[in-house]
Amino acid sequence: MAGSLVGGGLSVYLGQRITLLMVMPFCLVLWLGMAFTSTVWILQLMRALLGVVQGFIGTTAGNYLVEITHSSLRGCLIPFLDIWRQFGILLVYAVGSFHLTWREVMLVCGCVSTVPTFIALLFLPNSPRWLVTRGREQEAYKALVFLRGPQYNSKIELQSVVDHFQEEATKKKSAMEQLRQMREPNILYRLTFIIILTVFLQFTGNIPIVTYSIPIFQAANSSMNSYGCLVSIAFLRVAGILVYMLVAERLGRRVLVITSSLICTVSLLLLGVYFFLQSSGTDVSAITWLPLFSLLVYMPFVVILESIISIMRSEVFSNSIRAMAVSLTSVVFFLSMFLSTQLFPIMTETIMEQGVFWTYALSCLLMALTTAVLLPETRGLTLEEVDHVFKYGKKVVLPIPCVYDKVRISE
């Protein structure tokens, strides 16, 4: 949480790319330090600092990708963050299967997660939108040419970004000024909406179920191997992101959130029914497959929800306040993640497993209803157009060319 706040403020002044380049070497040092230290308190300190650094990276990387990606590809490319997060989980499982020590696992994780990223960032430009806020429009144009290619009319997109900033008079807005601007009713509405969806997301059981998968299968007395089930779940989480990337720009955010939430609701209800029957003394030997089936259906769709909310946390805010707004919503994200994970064992003791999963199902249902009532569709819109939708309640198509066309045509 602390890393999210500091990272957002730092990226206002230095830009997302420079912030990430500064943090990556420090992140590698922490991984190496944990791998080689023999002192417990140093290990704990470095683990805590690594958590702060991860807050830096998560907030800043999301903003960077949203700002450099073209509107026609944003829904497909932003989920790469989640793909690599899920691949990271699979990597740990795979490395662990070779019976490496925890120190060797940390060495692998540290090198794989930092070195390639640092090298790639050296060849990428700063965010064009951040450059405009610093008055460096010529550099912003060069960045757009690099990102879009020479065949793309970057001048039109740059002009729309410049016009949007001039309209808001925010060419040089500090972190404190961004925080003060959030008191405006229109911005406060967006912030409240994203916070509500973020809390609902964490109480769909996404992280707690992954964290406590083995105890859940053991409590269900499933005849299947618990660790094999865990690997299957991890693969399906990756598959869910891949499916989302294929359909994101065809179905849109709103339809996917509602559909995924309802499917998760049904899956969690079935899982709760199984535990209810088991606790009431009913013979469930014929349906011991139900817990795994429910979670295999649930996992890809809850990951889709996580990906969409991650995109929305960045794209619904205007360029002038995005850095600090995403930092605040990231604090809520990590805080609600912590609470939902810590509350899981307490809830299982008080309302039993079925009560926990039915609570998660209710959260999924509330997410679907909230989205159906409050969320406008943002598929295919530029960040400036998304800002117009939330500000004026209608779509305003700006003259920005598509990646594949010389002129963008509003249908």
N, C-alpha and C positions, 0 to 999 in steps of 0.2 A: 504493500500500500504506500509506504514512504517513497519507494522507487518510482511509482506511478506519478505522484505529485511532483517530485523533483525532476523527473524526466520530462514531464510536460512543460514545466517552466524553463528548463534548460534548452529544449528544442525551439522555444519561442525566439531565443537569442542566437543560438548556434545553428539551428536547422536540424532536421531529423537525421540526415546522413552523417554530419559531423558528430552529432551526439552518439550515434551508434558506433562510429569509428573510434571514439574515445572510450566507450564502455567495453567493447569486445576484448581488447587486451587485458583489461582488469578482470573480466569474467574468466578468461583463460588462466590467469594467475591464481584466482580463487579455486578453480577446479584442481589445478596442479598442487596448490597448497593443501587441499583436503586429501589428495591422494598420497602425499608424502609426509604429512605431519604425524607425530606420534603423541601429541598432547591433546587431551580431550577438549579443553576449553578453547584451544585454537581452532579445532575442528568445528565446534559449535559456533564460534564467532564467524568463521569463514562461510559456514552454511547460512547464517543469518544475513551476511553481506551479499551472498549469492542471491538470496531472495529479493533483496533490494535491487540488485542489478537486473534480475529478471523482470521486475516491475518497470525499470527503465526501458528494457528492450521491448517488452510486450506492448506498451503504450506507444512508444516512438515508432517502432516498425510498422504497426497498423496504420498510423497516420501517414507515414511515408508512402506506403503502398497505395493507399486510397488517393493521395494527392498526385501521384505520378501516373496512375493508370487511366486509360481512356474510358469514357463512360460506357462504351459498347462492350468493353472487356472486363469492367470492374468486378461484376458478379462472378466471373469465371476465375480471375487471377487472385483476388484477395484470399479465397480459401486455401491457397498454397501455404499460408501461415499455419492453418489447422492441419493440413496434410503432413507438414514436417513435424508438427507437435505429436500427431498420432504415430508417425514413423519413429519418432524418438522413443515413444513407449514400446513399440515393437523392437527397436534396437536394444533397449535394456533387457527385454525378454530374451532376445536372441543371444546377446552377450552372456546373460546369466546361464543360458543353457550349455555354454561351454565350460561351466564351473570355474569362472574367473573369480578372483577375490574382489571385494568391494572397492579396493584401491585401484585395481586394474580397470574395473567398470568406470570409475571416475575419470581415469586417464582417457579412455575411449570417448566418453561423453563430452569431456572438456575439449578435446581436439576436434571432434566431428562437428560440434555445435558452434565453434567460434572461428577457427582458422578459415574454412571456405567462405563464411559470411564476410569476414574482414577483407579477404582478397577481392570478393565480388564488389563490395562497396567502393573499393578504390577506383573501379572503372565506371561507376554510376554517377550521374550528376545530382546536384541538390534538387529539391522539389521546386518546380517552376512557380508554384503558388507561394511558397515561402520566400523565394527570391523577389517576387513582386512586392511582398510586404516590406522588404528591406530596400525597395527602390532600385533593385538591380535587374531592370527589365531586359537589358541586352543579354545578360547571362541566362535569364529565364527563357528567352527565345532560343538560345543555343541548347538549353536543356530539353526543350520541347522537340527540337529537330533531332536530337539524339534519341529521345524516347519514341517519337512517332515515325521517324524516317524522313528522308528527303522528299518523298512524293506527297507528303501530307502538308496541308496549308497551315503551318503552325502560327502564322501571324493572326489568323482569325481567332483561334483559341486563346492566344495570348491577349488579344484585345478584349475579349469577353471577360477574362480574368481581371485585367486592369480596370475595366469599366465597373466590375462588381466591387472591387476594393475602393475605387473612387466614390462610388455610390454610398458606401458605408464610412468613408473617410477613415480608413483603418490601415493606412500604409505602414505605420510604425506603432503598433499597439503592444504595450508591455503585458507581462503576465498578470499584474495587479489590475490593469485596466480591463483585461479579458474577464477576470473574476467579477469586477463591478458591472460589466455589461450583462452578465448572466442574470441580473435582477430584473431585466426587461421581461415583460409578460410572455412575449413570443419565445424567447430563449428559455425561460423558466419552464414553459410548457414542454418543449422538446426534452429538456434535461429531466424533468419529472417522468415523462413517458419512457425514456430510455432506462432510467433507474428502475421503474416498475418492471419492465421486461427483463432487466438484468437479474433482479431478485427472483422473479418467477422462474427464470432459466436455471438458477442455482438450486432452487427447491423443486425442480423436476427430478432431482436425484442423479444428475449427470455425474458429478465427481464422487459423491458418497457411494454410489453403486459400483463404480470402478474401483474405488479404494477398498471397499469391503466385499468384493466379489466372492472371494474364497469363503469367508464366513457365511455369506448368503447361501451359497450352494451347499455348504455343510449343514446349515440350519434347515435347508429344504430336504435333507436326506436323499439328495439326488443320486441315482445309480451311476451317473456319468462322472468321469474324472474331473475334479474341480479345476485343476491347472490346465487341462486341455480345453475346458470351457472358457477359461480366461483368455487363452490365446485366440480362440475363435472370436470372442468378443472384440479383441484388439484388431483383428483383421477386418471385422465388419465396421468398426469405426473408421478405418481408412477407406473402406468401400463406400461408406456413406458420403464422405467428402468427395470422392471421385464422381459419384452419381450426381451430387449437387452441382459440381462444376459443369456437367453435361447439360443439365436442365435449368440452371439458374437464370440464364438470359432468355429462356423460352417461357417459363412459367411465372417468373417474377418473385420478389421477396414475400409479398403479402400472401399469395396462394400457398407458397411453400411453408411459411410459418404456421398458417392455419391447419394445413393438411398434416404436417409433421407433428404438431401439438396434439391433434385428435388421435393420430395413430399411437403416439406415446401414451395418451390417456387410456386407450383401450388395453394396451400391453401391460401397463402398470395395474390396471383394475384386475386383469386376469392373474397377474402375479400375486396380488393381494388376496384374491379368491382362493388360490392354492394354499397360501399360508393360513387363511381362515379355516379351510376344511381340515388342514393338518392339525391345527390347534384345538379344533372342536372334537377330535377323535375319529374323524371320518377316514376310512381307508383310501389313501391316495396312491397306492402302489401302481395303479394303472395309468396315472398321469404324472409320473415323476419326471417326464420330459417337459412338462409345462414351464417350469422356471427357466430352463435354458431357452426354450422356444420364445417365451415372452421377452427375455433380454436380447435375444438375437434379432427380434423385430424392433425392439425399442432402441438399441444402440445406434444404428445408422441414422435414424431420424432425429435423435436427440443431438447428435453431432451436427446434423444439418441446421438445427435450431441454433446451436452454439456459433456456427459459422455466420449465419445471417445476422444474429445480434451483434457479432464482432464487427461486421461491415457497417451496420446501422449506427453503431456507437461513433463511428468516424464520419459517415456521410451526411447525417441529418443536421450537423452543426455547420454554420457558415465558416468560411476560411478565417475570419477575424477572431474567432474564439475556439477553434477546433482543438488546439493544443491543450488548453486548460480544461475544456469541457470533457475531452476524452480522458484526461488525467483523473478528474473527479469521478466519472463513471467507472473507471478502472479500479479506483479505491472501493467503490460499492461492489464491483465484481469480485475482487479478492476478499473483501470482508464477508460478503454473503457466501462465498465459496468456503471460507473458513468456518463460518457458523453452521452451514448445512452439513459439513463433514464432521464437525465436533458433536453436533446434535444427534447424528444418526444412532450411535449406541445408546444414548439416553432415551431417544424416542422408541427404540425397539424394546427397551425395558418397561416403558410406561404404557405405550399403546400397541406394543407387539409389532411384528413384521408387517402384518396386514394393514395395520393403521398407518405405518410409515409409507407403504407403497400407495395406499389410497390418498394420503396427503399429497404425495408427489403427483398422483393422477389429477387431483383437484388443481394443483398449480399449473399443470399442462393445459387443463380446460380453461382456466382463467387467462392464460397466455393467448389461447386461440380467440377467446371472446374480446380481449383487449385489442388484439391486432385487427380483428374484423371491424371494430368500431372506430379505432383511432388512427390506424396506420395507412397513409396514402402509399400508392405504388411508386417506387423510385427506380425501377428497372430502366436502364438505358438513358437515364438523365445525367447530365453533368452535375458536378457539385454545386455550381451556381444555380442550375435549374431546380435541384433539390431544395436549395435555400428558398427559392421563390415559392415552391409548393407549400412549404411550412409557413412561410411568411404571409403569403396572400391567399392560400387555399386553392390555388389553381396552377396548372402547368404552364410555364412560359418557355417556349422553345427558343433557345439562343442560337445564333447562326454559327454553330461549330461543326466542321466537317466530320464525317464518319471516317474511320480508319480505311475503309474500303472504297469510299466515294469522295469525289472532289468537293461536292456540296452536300451538306446534310439536309434531308427533306423531311419535314414533319408530316407524318401520316395522319 
